[in-house]
Amino acid sequence: MTHYSPDILNCLANLSSDEVFTSPELANRMLNLLPQELFRSSKTRFLDPCSKSGVFLREIAKRLLAGLEEQIPDLQQRIDHIMTKQVFGIACTDLTAEMSRRTLYCTKQANGKYSVSTAFHDVQGNLRYDRCRHTWNAQGRCERCGASQGEYLRADSRETYAYPFIHKSIKEIFKKDMQFDVIIGNPPYQLNVGVEKENYAIAIYHKFVQQAKKLNPRFLCMIIPARWYAGGRGLDEFRDEMLHDNHLRVLEDYPDASDVFPGVQIKAGVCYFLWDKDNAGDCSVTTNLNGEKTGPTIRPLLEKGATTFIRYNQMTSIYYKIKAKANLENSFSSLVSPQTPFGIITSEKGHLEKTSSSDVKMYISGNEKEYKGGTSFIESFKITKGKNLIDCHKVLIGKAGSGSDSFPHSILSTPFYAEPGTVCNQTYLVIGPFKDKKECNNVISYIKTRFFRFMVLLRKNSQDAMRGVYQFVPLQDFSHPWTDEMLYEKYGLDKDEIAFIESMIRPME
């Protein structure tokens, strides 16, 4: 009978969808992006600035142990050199600090009896965690990470999630200035700030990337959520910075996060990248989906005329083909309202019966059981915006789509006709105005095509479907209905491009 001894780091349960553990297999895939001669140099210095399990540091140490065998033949001397001179970590919390030390040093105390290194004289070694505090501004937000003072001003007995890497300098953490050749890790993804609703959260992973770049390493490699490609609250500056950074040389994209983090749902998937300080150029982009790879394709992260990252390699030829033929046509986004088109928030449901001649019919979420057909009535004085749209023929569509995690995608909720004399709450966006119901139905036929929703997918990497996601959708003549066949022919798409669109987008009933 074969003895099976599993790697404990493959058996850890994730802390949450925001702080997920990296498997040894994934850590090694990321390490494989680096020039392997780094592991044959006794001077290469590595940092994991957000260590949770210590897996990156352990796998780095294993590669160094093999790579330095000829230079430092004595095993103990080689281990001590690697642990004290080459491998460094900053933990996220007290718990992950102890876990990481057990992984790297085989004991939670670097200088303990069972530590693999005999050279440390303190408990932490080179895997540091010192509790630090947020720096609150006048608005009650942390100046470094944006945490809410009301949520994270806590007693010393509770974790404050003031991550040392973005709250302290390297000199403060390691008691001396240090330069790192490689910074690699899997940072926390978001921080609950407890505003508006209990699960309201802000992204935080980009702050780890930005702080790492400030340290000027030779290489930077991190796995992060992919929402930054086209959306994400508070990520506009980061997206612009990343898409214009030609030192980002490799991007491994996973539209379905469960391909790397089984059982974890991360909207828009995840990616990991290699940033190379000394080499600039286009990026090698690979899409990984359901165990299959597409690419790598060498291309710029920001295609001409685009303001966001076009995710799939197969999308780029379609994008340029349609752009060339649609360059005289306006964008469909010009017909789409901003969110809250009538100034009526989602929680405003109106009332079931019309109580005054001035009341206006309102479309609300169809999930409200007491409101048959998803309609109610609202007092006209509560309509504070979009009054020019009230008495028009229009189309309504949900401001949230189906997300981009399931395959093939639906992308958008089902649009429907809204007659003159109606409004909607924040659940919907307004498309229009149009001259009559027939024209509205022709618009709806266009929205329901796979072609239309594929062009939305170029911009949409999350559940939100605000006006901006319609930027790449060309405007059409709505005197007649549209089908996919008509659109494929109009824009000259070949059979492979059509097959790709239809593999990505499901029919809309």
Secondary structure, DSSP 8 states (H G I E B T S, - for coil): -------GGGS---S-SSS----HHHHHHHHTTS-GGGGG-TT--EEEEEESS-HHHHHHHHHHHHHTTTTS-SHHHHHHHIIIIIEEEEESSHHHHHHHHHHHHSSSSTTSTT-S-S---SSSTTEE-------B-TTSBBTTT--BHHHH---TTS-----HHHHS-HHHHHSS----SEEEE----EEE---SSTT-EEE-HHHHHHHHHHT--SEEEEEEEGGGGT--TT-HHHHHHHHT-TTEEEEEEESSGGGTSTT---TT-EEEEEEETT--S-EEEEEEETTEEEEEEEE-SS-TT-SS---SHHHHHHHHHHHHHSTTS-BGGGGB--SSTTS--TT---BSS--STT-EEEE--TT-TTSGGGEEEE-GGG--S-GGGTTSEEEEEESB---SSSSSB--S---EEE-TTEEE-TTEEEEEEESSHHHHHHHHHHHTSHHHHHHHHTT--SSB--GGGGTTSB---TTS---HHHHHHHTT--HHHHHHHHHHB----
